[in-house]
Amino acid sequence: MTRFSRRLAALAATGAVGALVLAGCASAAPQSATSAGSAGDSEAFPVTMEHMYGTTTLESAPERIATWGWGATDAVLALGIVPVAISSMDYGGGEDRITPWVEDKIDELGGETPVILDNATYELSVEELLAADPDVLIAPYSGLTQEEYDAVTGAGIPVVAPEEALWATPWRDVVTETGTALGMEDEAQQVLDDLDAQIAEAAAEHPEFEGTSIAYAADDVDTFYLYLPADARVEILEDLGFVTADTVTAMDTGESTFYTTVSAENLDAIDAEVIFTQTDSEEQLQTFLTSDRTRIIPAVQKGAVAAIVGEENVAAISPTALTIPWILPRMVEQLAEATAVAQG
């Protein structure tokens, strides 16, 4: 299992994470090509947004935008604005701790590299944030604590906090809430429409996906994980036409909202036609494909496995406003090959 998956499992064990969500370009026209860019229609303000810590009112369009957590940076960039500060991506972000799809979009918009807020411990440094002089913090899908929220708002900076629980805001809501905060609701809806159109086009090009059963699995040294339909990554697979194998939901132990664990002696019961998996390296993938444990899964034994390999690719499976176009072609290629084996 990847470090990314283990991080998710650890967060879920504390009740902090729901379904993590996927990168690519958006169609919204670029705003100002400065380091901060500019938000939308001033007539949309003031805007009041409800969240788990209460309400936040934005009196006017923010000009210096900071983001925290997963997906918010991508949403702001997809709307044509470069934030002044973003959380570091310590999985899939490379040495500069910025994911490649975020780097690509910043370059496209001609903006300056934002301040990187250290996310290594998942704790927000309010001091680092304030040094970037933002006038809003957008963090709808994050682990932002009450203490951190109070410190930021106490410094006079409005915060868009998670809706109902930490790490639980659906990826589409991250886009729409970001659009609301920036006075760009119509543009945010257009971003979502464009992403849905890309997925629908891929599904139409591969009618063989329709109705094919699939299981999204990850193997750790001690634990085998199956991701459930509530996981946004599984949602993308189902949007492409696949159906989650009945045995996956039947094996759900209720230990998490988005995954379940399976003991080694029950792996042969996973009757999905296709297995989708993720690994940090080719070496790990070969272990998955050839180990005595995983080869008792019928689809693995047959070779009907679609795999996403590499930290940045694995990170991109989780949907955001920018990751879907970035990873979708790789996913579709792998899924098409695995489906051909399954149906051959």
HELIX and SHEET records of a PDB file:
HELIX    1   1 ARG A    3  ALA A   13  1                                  11    
HELIX    2   2 SER A   42  ALA A   44  5                                   3    
HELIX    3   3 ALA A   72  ALA A   78  1                                   7    
HELIX    4   4 PRO A  100  LEU A  109  1                                  10    
HELIX    5   5 VAL A  126  ALA A  131  1                                   6    
HELIX    6   6 GLN A  146  GLY A  154  1                                   9    
HELIX    7   7 TRP A  171  ALA A  181  1                                  11    
HELIX    8   8 GLU A  185  GLU A  205  1                                  21    
HELIX    9   9 PRO A  207  PHE A  209  5                                   3    
HELIX   10  10 ALA A  232  ASP A  239  1                                   8    
HELIX   11  11 ASP A  246  ALA A  250  1                                   5    
HELIX   12  12 ALA A  264  ALA A  269  5                                   6    
HELIX   13  13 GLU A  282  THR A  290  1                                   9    
HELIX   14  14 THR A  294  ILE A  296  5                                   3    
HELIX   15  15 PRO A  298  LYS A  302  1                                   5    
HELIX   16  16 GLU A  311  ILE A  317  1                                   7    
HELIX   17  17 THR A  323  GLN A  343  1                                  21    
SHEET    1   A 2 VAL A  47  HIS A  51  0                                        
SHEET    2   A 2 GLY A  54  LEU A  58 -1                                        
SHEET    1   B 3 ILE A  65  THR A  67  0                                        
SHEET    2   B 3 VAL A 136  ILE A 138  1                                        
SHEET    3   B 3 VAL A 159  VAL A 160  1                                        
SHEET    1   C 2 ALA A  85  SER A  87  0                                        
SHEET    2   C 2 VAL A 115  LEU A 117  1                                        
SHEET    1   D 4 VAL A 243  THR A 244  0                                        
SHEET    2   D 4 SER A 213  ASP A 219  1                                        
SHEET    3   D 4 PHE A 224  TYR A 227 -1                                        
SHEET    4   D 4 TYR A 259  VAL A 262 -1                                        
SHEET    1   E 4 VAL A 243  THR A 244  0                                        
SHEET    2   E 4 SER A 213  ASP A 219  1                                        
SHEET    3   E 4 VAL A 274  THR A 279  1                                        
SHEET    4   E 4 VAL A 305  VAL A 309  1                                        
END                                                                             
